[in-house]
């Protein structure tokens, strides 16, 4: 399961619409080598709900949990398509895709299926603005917005099952960034009673230094209140109730394809930093991890 599990559910599609958006398919490979991790400083009981599983003082380690140990590689496969009245986005993320779930990063007491974690989802948005423009035959202007879209996302997580998200996606009209979007959605996790409000921000800024091209992008997601009681609270990761959370993943990428006189804006290398508070909705379970990243736009 990539990085933050269900936290990433309503995130990626938040930043994918802009006035210059187009169809695309791309791959991302991320690795946290955990060379700064010290097993003597690591929590010895990662399967306990109250245990963090963290490597104290490290900067490139995940928490040791049901996805594996501190060192992990993640493969992400993504596709984005603009259609006449909105957008469609698909993603599929695999933890340690080139390792056997049986012989890979072994954590005592954790099943092989969990070590080979994955999650994916589909997001569809519909723009009432563009529908109205089609009917009326002329462009509509909304103060401070490029567009506003109705959003639905279905996410499937190998460990937790499916989650649904319903709400709005706001594309902010500004001239500094490539795009800036805000999402206001209801997170409906059927494992818990009730729903939660989830707020999101996503951005991207392209810039050049000495004729070399870079991208700075990322997102922040905030589960504001937490959902209600767990429907069937059994097992070490099945909490009595949902909790608020926050997760952010800024990244800095360099267009290495341009440097190699290959096709520009196709191959990027860089870093991504993840910060998560109440990870997996578990109180006081935080994570901060530096990952090295390769991105290939097909």
SVG drawing of the C-alpha trace seen along z (x, -y; Angstrom):
<svg xmlns="http://www.w3.org/2000/svg" viewBox="-29 -37 52 53">
<polyline fill="none" stroke="black" stroke-width="0.4" points="0.0,0.0 1.6,-3.2 2.8,-5.5 -0.3,-6.6 -2.8,-3.9 -6.4,-5.3 -5.3,-8.9 -4.3,-9.3 -7.8,-8.4 -9.1,-11.9 -5.7,-13.5 -4.2,-12.9 -7.1,-13.9 -7.3,-17.2 -4.4,-18.6 -5.0,-17.1 -7.3,-19.7 -6.0,-22.9 -6.8,-24.9 -3.9,-23.3 -4.6,-19.7 -4.5,-16.8 -4.6,-13.1 -1.7,-11.1 -0.3,-7.9 2.7,-7.8 4.7,-5.7 6.4,-6.7 9.0,-4.6 9.7,-5.8 12.2,-4.4 12.9,-5.1 16.2,-3.2 16.2,-3.7 20.0,-3.9 19.5,-6.3 17.4,-3.8 18.8,-2.3 17.1,0.9 18.0,0.1 16.0,-3.1 13.0,-1.5 9.8,-0.7 9.8,3.2 6.0,3.7 4.7,2.3 1.5,4.4 0.2,2.7 -2.3,-0.1 -0.6,-2.5 2.9,-1.7 4.4,-4.0 6.9,-1.5 9.1,-4.5 12.9,-4.7 13.8,-7.5 15.9,-10.2 15.7,-8.8 14.8,-10.8 14.3,-8.2 12.5,-5.4 8.8,-4.4 7.3,-3.2 7.6,0.5 4.0,1.8 1.8,4.1 3.3,2.8 6.8,3.9 9.9,2.5 11.4,-1.0 12.9,-0.5 10.3,-0.3 9.9,-0.7 6.6,-1.8 5.4,-1.5 2.6,-3.8 0.7,-3.5 -1.5,-6.5 -3.8,-7.6 -5.6,-10.9 -8.1,-11.9 -10.0,-15.1 -13.4,-14.7 -15.9,-17.3 -17.6,-17.8 -15.0,-16.8 -12.1,-14.5 -11.3,-10.9 -8.3,-9.6 -7.1,-6.0 -4.2,-5.0 -2.8,-1.7 0.0,-1.6 2.0,1.4 4.4,1.8 7.7,3.5 6.5,4.7 9.7,6.6 9.9,8.5 8.0,11.6 5.5,10.8 6.7,14.0 10.5,13.3 10.5,9.5 10.6,7.2 9.5,9.6 7.7,8.3 6.7,10.9 3.0,11.5 2.1,9.8 0.6,11.8 2.2,12.0 -0.8,10.3 -0.3,7.2 3.4,7.1 2.5,7.1 0.0,4.3 -1.6,2.2 -4.4,-0.2 -6.0,-1.9 -9.0,-4.0 -10.9,-5.8 -12.1,-9.4 -14.7,-11.0 -15.5,-14.7 -18.3,-16.6 -18.2,-20.3 -21.7,-22.0 -19.9,-25.1 -19.0,-23.3 -22.4,-21.7 -24.1,-25.1 -21.7,-26.6 -22.6,-23.9 -26.3,-24.6 -26.0,-28.4 -23.5,-28.5 -21.1,-30.9 -18.3,-30.9 -19.2,-31.6 -17.0,-33.4 -16.9,-32.5 -15.0,-35.0 -11.7,-33.6 -12.3,-30.1 -11.2,-28.5 -13.8,-25.7 -15.8,-23.9 -16.5,-20.2 -18.7,-17.6 -16.4,-14.7 -16.8,-11.0 -14.0,-8.7 -14.0,-5.0 -10.8,-3.7 -10.0,0.0 -7.3,0.8 -6.0,4.3 -5.9,4.0 -9.0,2.0 -11.5,2.5 -13.3,-0.2 -14.0,-3.9 -16.2,-6.4 -15.7,-10.1 -18.3,-12.7 -17.9,-16.4 -16.6,-19.4 -13.3,-20.2 -12.4,-23.9 -9.8,-25.0 -8.5,-28.4 -7.9,-31.1 -4.4,-32.5 -1.3,-33.2 1.6,-32.1 1.2,-28.3 0.5,-25.9 -2.6,-24.9 -4.0,-25.3 -7.0,-23.2 -9.1,-22.7 -11.3,-19.8 -14.1,-19.6 -15.4,-16.0 -17.2,-13.6 -15.2,-10.5 -17.5,-7.5 -15.6,-4.5 -18.0,-1.7 -15.8,-0.3 -17.0,-3.2 -20.4,-4.6 -21.1,-8.0 -18.9,-10.1 -16.1,-12.7 -15.3,-16.0 -12.0,-15.9 -10.3,-19.1 -7.6,-19.1 -5.1,-21.3 -2.9,-20.5 -0.5,-22.6 2.2,-22.5 4.8,-25.1 7.1,-24.7 10.2,-26.8 13.7,-27.0 17.2,-27.6 20.0,-28.1 17.9,-26.7 17.1,-23.5 13.5,-22.7 12.0,-21.8 8.6,-21.1 7.6,-21.7 4.2,-20.1 2.3,-18.3 -0.8,-18.1 -2.1,-18.3 -5.2,-16.4 -6.9,-17.0 -9.6,-14.7 -11.2,-17.2 -13.3,-15.3 -12.9,-11.5 -15.8,-9.1 -17.9,-7.3 -17.7,-3.9 -16.1,-0.9 -18.8,1.4 -16.9,4.6 -13.8,3.6 -11.6,6.7 -7.9,7.0 -5.0,4.7 -5.6,2.2 -9.4,2.0 -9.8,-1.1 -12.8,-1.6 -13.7,-4.8 -12.2,-7.0 -9.8,-9.9 -8.8,-13.2 -5.6,-13.0 -3.4,-15.1 -1.0,-14.1 1.2,-16.0 3.5,-14.9 5.5,-17.8 7.9,-16.8 10.7,-18.4 11.5,-17.0 14.1,-17.7 13.6,-17.2 16.6,-14.9 15.2,-14.0 15.9,-17.6 19.5,-17.4 20.1,-14.2 18.7,-15.8 15.9,-13.3 12.2,-14.3 11.7,-17.1 8.9,-16.8 9.1,-13.0 11.6,-11.7 12.0,-13.3 14.1,-12.5 13.8,-14.1 12.6,-13.6 9.3,-13.4 8.8,-14.1 5.9,-12.6 4.6,-13.9 1.6,-12.2 -0.1,-12.8 -2.4,-10.1 -1.4,-7.8 -4.0,-5.1 -6.2,-7.2 -4.2,-5.8 -3.8,-8.4 -0.2,-9.7 1.1,-7.5 3.1,-10.0 5.5,-9.5 8.0,-11.6 9.9,-10.0 12.2,-11.2 11.8,-9.2 13.8,-9.3 11.7,-9.4 11.7,-8.5 8.8,-9.7 8.2,-8.7 5.5,-10.3 4.5,-8.0"/>
</svg>
